[in-house]
Amino acid sequence: MIAFKILKRALLTLILGTTPYLVAQNQAVFSLGALDLEAGTVEVWIENDSPVHSFNINVSGIIVNDVYGGAAEEYGYHLNFSGQHGNFIHGWMMGMENDPIPAGEQLLFIINFEPVYDLLCIYNGQCQGNNDDEFDVDLDNCLSLEPGSDSGYFNNILNGYLSEYLDYAEATGDSLVAYVTIEASDDLDFGDDIGLLSFEGNLNYGDCSDEIGEILVGSDFWYGGPLTIPAYGALDFCDEGGFQLPGFTQGEPISVHIWDASEATEYEMNLTQRDDIPWNSGNIIISDMSIQALVALGGDLDQDGMLSVADAVIMVDYILGIMDFSESDFQTGDLNTDGDIDILDVVALIEFILQG
């Protein structure tokens, strides 16, 4: 990868006719290697063009039990890990008598872990070299620990076309993915359902109709941070006589919503480090977030801001086939998020009414 970057820069120099380009030093790529789910281990590799004196790596999706081996151990580096799930891994030279990790491509260390989420990622990394020079670091960063699930309150990713999107990406190599890492939030409870939304995303699939509106582009449940959620961007091949695939629109702000099942309430989150984080491919890190505003009340089918017998009547009418529900109505009425609206949801609604 580093060799490719150097060649690319040299070619640009020839094409543009500029003065000779001085190739920048201190570049590194962190990547995940062999994964053994049975043993609970994964390799972390480094490809660096200059000696490395220290490094930091942030991983998500797992609980880190130990880090060992590789070049870090061979060159006598001190290794430690910290954070809620041991997600911050730091390595540095023990003293002047030790040699730095030399340039090359090599196994850096091995992580022993317990899985928490479906996706294991390196979502951040830094390196330092001679004179504390910072490296330009790239990440090749995620592995699947087990098949993802499309369930919970936020359960209609890409309007139901997620499988088709992934099949197309696997067959052609064409995709647009943002890896959104949520590091922490005091307002999140264990088991809360997280939905990533694009309000000006592309909705249509397989044609060129340019349908724009709100679309769910990724989701997962919260079991402590950090959590990395893949979100999928719209693809447009209509200029080449092709078609469009649904997803987020690049540059439009990310919206993070939370479904609190205990309160039957959907919240929008305030991304506290800055007002707007735009949708783009690659790694997006949300360091913290808090509840900002009430968006929807579960079971409030007449949208009057309260739960009442009128909402129960609407739900019963739907069950009896007297009236139809939109996708939004269905999500509002499916209180137990089992993919169906039935008598169990009516009972849950009545319980909320009596509690309220």
VMD Tcl script that draws the C-alpha trace (Angstrom):
set ca {
  {0.00 0.00 0.00}
  {2.84 2.42 0.87}
  {4.70 1.50 -2.32}
  {1.54 2.22 -4.30}
  {1.24 5.69 -2.72}
  {4.86 6.53 -3.60}
  {4.37 5.36 -7.21}
  {1.15 7.37 -7.47}
  {2.88 10.56 -6.31}
  {5.74 10.01 -8.77}
  {3.27 9.57 -11.65}
  {1.44 12.75 -10.66}
  {4.75 14.62 -10.74}
  {5.41 13.44 -14.31}
  {1.86 14.16 -15.50}
  {1.58 17.63 -13.96}
  {5.11 18.68 -14.86}
  {5.77 20.07 -11.40}
  {9.10 20.17 -9.60}
  {10.38 16.80 -8.38}
  {8.35 15.56 -5.43}
  {10.14 14.72 -2.19}
  {8.53 11.50 -0.97}
  {7.22 11.96 2.56}
  {8.56 9.61 5.19}
  {6.84 8.29 8.32}
  {3.84 6.50 6.84}
  {2.16 3.44 8.33}
  {-0.84 1.20 7.77}
  {-2.49 -0.78 10.58}
  {-4.52 -3.83 9.57}
  {-6.20 -6.87 11.10}
  {-4.80 -10.26 10.14}
  {-5.74 -13.85 10.97}
  {-8.87 -14.19 13.13}
  {-9.45 -17.29 15.27}
  {-12.93 -17.10 16.81}
  {-12.52 -20.40 18.66}
  {-9.31 -19.27 20.37}
  {-10.49 -15.66 20.65}
  {-7.41 -14.17 18.95}
  {-6.75 -11.74 16.12}
  {-3.51 -10.50 14.59}
  {-2.66 -6.80 14.24}
  {-0.19 -5.99 11.44}
  {1.79 -2.87 10.60}
  {3.32 -1.76 7.30}
  {5.69 1.16 7.93}
  {8.32 2.91 5.83}
  {10.33 4.27 8.81}
  {11.28 2.92 12.25}
  {8.47 3.08 14.84}
  {9.27 4.13 18.42}
  {5.71 4.04 19.83}
  {2.15 3.41 18.67}
  {-1.47 3.72 19.83}
  {-4.37 1.70 18.45}
  {-8.07 1.90 19.29}
  {-10.20 -1.19 18.64}
  {-13.96 -1.67 18.90}
  {-16.37 -4.59 19.14}
  {-14.44 -6.69 21.65}
  {-13.25 -6.93 25.25}
  {-9.44 -7.08 25.20}
  {-8.04 -9.67 27.62}
  {-4.38 -9.58 26.60}
  {-1.95 -8.30 23.96}
  {1.30 -10.13 23.22}
  {3.78 -11.40 20.63}
  {4.80 -10.06 17.24}
  {7.35 -7.36 16.58}
  {6.34 -5.50 19.75}
  {7.51 -8.42 21.88}
  {10.51 -9.21 19.67}
  {11.89 -5.67 20.06}
  {11.17 -5.48 23.78}
  {8.31 -2.98 23.66}
  {6.11 -2.36 26.67}
  {2.45 -3.11 25.86}
  {-0.63 -2.14 27.84}
  {-4.36 -1.68 27.24}
  {-6.97 0.45 28.96}
  {-10.49 1.84 28.52}
  {-13.95 0.39 29.20}
  {-13.31 -2.76 27.16}
  {-9.52 -2.45 27.02}
  {-9.98 -0.83 23.64}
  {-6.96 1.54 23.85}
  {-3.70 -0.34 23.16}
  {-0.37 1.44 23.64}
  {3.14 0.23 22.88}
  {6.50 1.96 23.34}
  {10.24 1.29 23.57}
  {11.39 0.35 27.05}
  {14.72 2.21 26.86}
  {17.58 3.42 24.70}
  {19.08 -0.08 24.69}
  {16.17 -1.35 22.60}
  {15.92 -0.99 18.84}
  {12.79 0.53 17.27}
  {10.50 -1.60 15.12}
  {12.15 -1.40 11.68}
  {10.53 -0.48 8.39}
  {8.64 -3.26 6.66}
  {5.41 -5.26 6.85}
  {5.16 -7.38 9.99}
  {2.94 -8.82 12.67}
  {2.81 -6.14 15.37}
  {1.05 -8.12 18.14}
  {-1.82 -10.52 18.86}
  {-4.99 -9.64 20.77}
  {-6.78 -12.18 22.97}
  {-10.40 -11.07 23.24}
  {-14.06 -11.77 23.96}
  {-16.56 -10.64 21.30}
  {-19.18 -8.03 22.20}
  {-20.47 -6.94 18.79}
  {-20.69 -8.34 15.25}
  {-17.86 -6.18 13.96}
  {-14.23 -5.95 15.14}
  {-12.47 -2.79 13.93}
  {-9.34 -0.74 14.30}
  {-10.97 2.69 14.28}
  {-8.04 4.91 15.20}
  {-4.23 4.72 15.25}
  {-1.08 6.78 15.73}
  {2.66 6.16 15.39}
  {5.75 8.10 16.40}
  {9.27 7.77 15.05}
  {12.61 9.53 15.46}
  {12.41 12.88 17.30}
  {8.75 12.12 18.12}
  {7.81 12.63 14.46}
  {4.17 11.77 13.84}
  {3.34 9.21 11.16}
  {0.71 9.54 8.45}
  {-1.46 6.55 9.42}
  {-4.03 4.63 7.34}
  {-6.36 1.90 8.57}
  {-7.45 -1.31 6.86}
  {-9.71 -1.95 9.63}
  {-12.75 -4.27 10.11}
  {-13.50 -7.99 10.37}
  {-16.85 -9.69 10.90}
  {-17.08 -11.76 14.08}
  {-20.46 -13.26 13.17}
  {-23.30 -12.51 10.72}
  {-25.01 -9.19 11.40}
  {-28.67 -9.04 12.36}
  {-31.45 -6.82 10.98}
  {-33.71 -6.74 14.03}
  {-34.91 -4.48 16.81}
  {-36.76 -1.18 16.52}
  {-34.43 0.07 13.76}
  {-34.88 -2.99 11.60}
  {-35.42 -1.79 8.03}
  {-31.92 -0.84 6.90}
  {-31.87 0.58 3.36}
  {-35.65 0.14 3.20}
  {-35.22 -3.64 3.29}
  {-32.59 -3.77 0.53}
  {-29.54 -4.37 2.73}
  {-29.02 -7.95 1.53}
  {-29.24 -6.87 -2.10}
  {-26.79 -4.03 -1.46}
  {-24.27 -6.38 0.21}
  {-24.67 -9.00 -2.54}
  {-23.98 -6.36 -5.18}
  {-20.96 -5.04 -3.26}
  {-19.51 -8.54 -2.91}
  {-20.03 -9.33 -6.58}
  {-18.66 -6.07 -8.01}
  {-16.51 -4.48 -5.30}
  {-18.60 -1.30 -5.53}
  {-19.83 0.08 -2.21}
  {-19.78 3.21 -0.07}
  {-19.42 2.40 3.63}
  {-18.97 4.66 6.64}
  {-17.73 2.97 9.81}
  {-19.33 5.00 12.61}
  {-17.69 4.41 16.01}
  {-19.53 5.56 19.14}
  {-16.97 5.61 21.93}
  {-19.16 6.52 24.92}
  {-22.41 8.06 26.13}
  {-23.70 8.41 29.69}
  {-27.26 8.56 28.33}
  {-27.12 5.12 26.69}
  {-28.40 2.11 28.63}
  {-27.47 -1.54 28.12}
  {-29.55 -2.90 25.23}
  {-30.64 0.44 23.76}
  {-31.29 0.24 20.01}
  {-29.20 2.68 17.92}
  {-30.28 3.81 14.45}
  {-28.16 5.82 11.99}
  {-30.31 7.94 9.68}
  {-29.83 10.05 6.59}
  {-32.67 12.56 6.09}
  {-31.76 13.35 2.49}
  {-30.68 9.88 1.43}
  {-31.49 7.98 -1.73}
  {-34.56 5.75 -1.24}
  {-35.02 3.92 -4.53}
  {-33.48 0.63 -5.59}
  {-32.64 -0.63 -9.07}
  {-33.80 2.37 -11.12}
  {-32.96 6.06 -11.64}
  {-35.98 7.72 -10.02}
  {-33.91 9.88 -7.58}
  {-36.27 9.40 -4.63}
  {-34.88 11.48 -1.76}
  {-35.94 11.29 1.89}
  {-35.35 9.73 5.31}
  {-33.64 6.35 5.29}
  {-32.12 4.07 7.92}
  {-28.54 3.28 6.86}
  {-27.23 1.30 9.87}
  {-28.17 0.04 13.34}
  {-27.00 -1.98 16.34}
  {-27.62 -2.46 20.07}
  {-25.55 -0.78 22.80}
  {-23.59 -3.03 25.15}
  {-20.92 -0.52 26.14}
  {-18.38 1.30 24.05}
  {-16.73 1.57 21.75}
  {-19.17 0.28 19.11}
  {-18.56 0.50 15.35}
  {-21.64 0.40 13.10}
  {-21.30 0.09 9.31}
  {-23.55 2.53 7.43}
  {-24.19 2.30 3.70}
  {-24.08 5.13 1.17}
  {-26.09 5.59 -2.01}
  {-24.57 4.41 -5.29}
  {-25.49 6.02 -8.62}
  {-24.54 4.44 -11.96}
  {-27.25 6.18 -14.01}
  {-24.76 8.26 -16.03}
  {-23.37 4.98 -17.37}
  {-26.83 3.65 -18.20}
  {-27.10 1.77 -14.93}
  {-29.18 2.21 -11.78}
  {-29.16 3.54 -8.21}
  {-28.84 1.81 -4.86}
  {-30.23 3.34 -1.65}
  {-28.15 4.86 1.14}
  {-26.88 8.04 2.75}
  {-25.96 11.15 0.79}
  {-22.35 12.25 1.30}
  {-21.95 15.60 3.05}
  {-25.37 15.54 4.70}
  {-25.26 15.53 8.53}
  {-25.38 12.24 10.42}
  {-28.42 11.72 12.64}
  {-28.20 9.21 15.50}
  {-31.47 8.01 17.07}
  {-32.03 5.81 20.12}
  {-34.99 3.58 20.93}
  {-35.44 3.21 24.69}
  {-37.61 0.10 25.03}
  {-38.21 0.67 28.75}
  {-39.84 4.03 27.99}
  {-41.20 3.12 24.53}
  {-39.56 6.33 23.34}
  {-37.32 7.29 20.42}
  {-34.71 9.98 21.03}
  {-32.41 11.98 18.83}
  {-28.85 12.28 20.11}
  {-26.74 15.41 20.32}
  {-23.23 14.71 19.01}
  {-21.42 16.76 21.60}
  {-18.00 17.33 20.04}
  {-19.44 19.49 17.20}
  {-22.78 20.43 15.70}
  {-22.67 18.48 12.44}
  {-20.72 15.41 11.39}
  {-21.21 14.79 7.65}
  {-21.81 11.42 6.06}
  {-18.66 10.27 4.25}
  {-16.90 6.98 3.58}
  {-14.23 5.70 5.96}
  {-13.95 6.12 9.71}
  {-16.23 8.48 11.63}
  {-15.64 8.77 15.39}
  {-18.28 10.09 17.81}
  {-16.49 10.60 21.12}
  {-19.66 11.27 23.14}
  {-23.33 12.10 22.72}
  {-26.35 12.94 24.84}
  {-30.13 12.91 24.52}
  {-31.19 16.05 22.68}
  {-34.89 15.90 21.90}
  {-37.91 13.63 22.01}
  {-38.65 12.47 18.48}
  {-41.46 9.96 18.79}
  {-43.47 8.21 21.47}
  {-43.93 4.49 20.90}
  {-47.63 3.67 20.50}
  {-48.64 7.28 19.77}
  {-50.45 6.33 16.58}
  {-52.63 9.44 16.44}
  {-49.50 11.61 16.97}
  {-51.03 13.80 19.66}
  {-48.02 13.56 21.97}
  {-49.65 11.23 24.51}
  {-50.72 7.60 24.89}
  {-54.47 7.06 25.15}
  {-57.31 4.67 24.41}
  {-57.54 6.25 20.95}
  {-54.11 4.81 20.12}
  {-55.21 1.36 21.30}
  {-58.32 1.58 19.07}
  {-56.14 2.42 16.05}
  {-53.89 -0.54 16.81}
  {-56.86 -2.91 17.09}
  {-58.26 -1.56 13.78}
  {-54.94 -2.42 12.12}
  {-54.93 -5.94 13.60}
  {-58.50 -6.50 12.36}
  {-57.58 -5.24 8.88}
  {-59.82 -2.19 9.09}
  {-56.98 0.23 8.36}
  {-53.49 0.16 6.84}
  {-50.24 1.35 8.42}
  {-47.32 3.15 6.81}
  {-43.80 1.92 7.60}
  {-43.50 4.69 10.19}
  {-46.85 3.75 11.76}
  {-45.77 0.11 11.90}
  {-42.54 0.95 13.76}
  {-44.50 3.15 16.18}
  {-47.02 0.39 16.87}
  {-44.62 -2.57 17.10}
  {-43.86 -1.94 20.77}
  {-42.10 -5.25 21.44}
  {-40.11 -5.00 18.16}
  {-40.89 -8.57 17.12}
  {-41.72 -7.60 13.53}
  {-45.47 -7.93 14.01}
  {-48.34 -5.94 15.53}
  {-50.66 -8.16 17.56}
  {-52.44 -8.48 20.89}
  {-49.10 -8.42 22.75}
  {-48.49 -4.87 21.49}
  {-52.02 -3.87 22.54}
  {-51.35 -5.21 26.05}
  {-48.02 -3.35 26.19}
  {-49.73 -0.14 25.09}
  {-52.43 -0.46 27.75}
  {-49.73 -1.01 30.38}
  {-47.97 2.18 29.29}
  {-51.29 4.07 29.43}
  {-52.02 2.82 32.96}
  {-48.49 3.70 34.10}
  {-48.66 7.15 32.64}
}
mol new
graphics top color blue
foreach p $ca { graphics top sphere $p radius 0.5 }
foreach p [lrange $ca 0 end-1] q [lrange $ca 1 end] { graphics top cylinder $p $q radius 0.2 }
display resetview
